[in-house]
Amino acid sequence: MAGNADLISSLLPLVALFAIFYFLIIRPQQKQAKAHKQMITELKKGDKIVTNGGLMVEIIKVEETYLVVKNHDNTEMKLMKDFVAKLLD
């Protein structure tokens, strides 16, 4: 019986460390990724977005994997949906 108790007491800190790691790092990152994916699927014409490169553009057309966007000087360009950083209000 003493061997079982010793094994459990030695594994308990590892289990606690993994639980802390999960709740402080993995779970918030998964929630953030899920919210970002939902934001990308809800994009529509007229929305203003910021790209990963820092460009602020307006969506003209939503396609399957691309967005057609307009810059401030009315130049149009195609942008992959993966490179949308955030939606501006």
Secondary structure by P-SEA (a helix, b strand, c coil): caaaaaaaaaaaaaaaaaaaaaacccaaaaaaaaaaaaaaaacccccccccccbbbbbbcccccccccccccccbbbbbbccccccccc
